Amino acid sequence: MNKGPSAQLAGRRCFVTVGATASFIKLLREVLRPQFLDCLAARGFSELVVQTGPDHEWALKQVESLGQTVNESSSRWPVIEVVSYTADMPSLMLPCRGEAKRRLPGAMISHAGSGSILDAVRCDVPLIVLANPDLLGNHQAELAEAVHDAGWAIRGELGHLEDALAELQTKDAETQAEGLPPYQEPPFPTAEDERCGLFDYAAIYAAQDPGTTTTEPTLLSLD
């Protein structure tokens, strides 16, 4: 393998988002533990950016604790940054995309919220989605399954994030090696022949009351 050009590329970013309002502390615990940081380091990640939502104070304390562990046991872990929320989520996602001759492709790990998934698809980032099991009716599970089946993302499971990350990098091996061309903002409004699939499903999903109804498979349009 020719390592000369790769040595000049910026390292990989892992961006984790839990959304703005609902707690997903189970995911935060997964990504802010030594075993997962070891996995990121072994796979070439130099940055971990975590959007924490309502559990920001907990995350700050956890990172402080990890910082003590880093000083004592490991200097190979990625640099960790935590943010509670930003209105400009694509700015945190886009470095995960990678760019030819500039930055190695990374990974985005997201709760299975339609808004976050739509942003990730538009930004063309390598994506892992996890349903938040603590939401009413576990209603994110079907969306996570749908985007996995459509090939837009890898469906992750709590307790098995390392496996999902390995699957993602295997799936995108060519992109991981070569990077993507520079990002270009998608045209707006979206072309008529592209207004289907995930966008249709997100509209159906957003209209549901998760406490009283579920999304039937016959409503999905994922072609």
Number of C-alpha atoms within 10 A of each C-alpha: 3 6 7 8 9 16 9 12 17 17 20 25 28 26 23 25 27 28 20 14 11 14 18 21 19 14 23 21 14 17 21 18 13 15 12 17 23 16 17 24 17 12 14 17 24 19 21 23 19 25 24 27 22 18 17 19 12 14 23 16 11 15 17 12 12 18 17 11 13 16 9 9 10 13 12 15 23 21 14 16 14 18 14 18 18 12 7 8 14 14 11 18 27 23 24 26 29 30 21 18 15 17 22 26 31 31 25 27 28 26 23 26 23 20 13 18 25 14 15 25 15 13 20 17 22 27 29 28 29 23 24 25 14 14 15 12 13 13 23 22 19 17 24 26 18 20 24 17 13 13 10 20 24 23 26 26 16 16 10 11 20 20 12 19 23 12 16 21 18 12 14 13 13 11 18 22 14 16 21 20 12 11 12 8 8 10 7 6 7 9 9 7 6 9 11 13 15 23 16 14 20 18 11 14 21 12 10 13 12 16 11 8 10 13 17 8 9 6 11 17 14 14 7
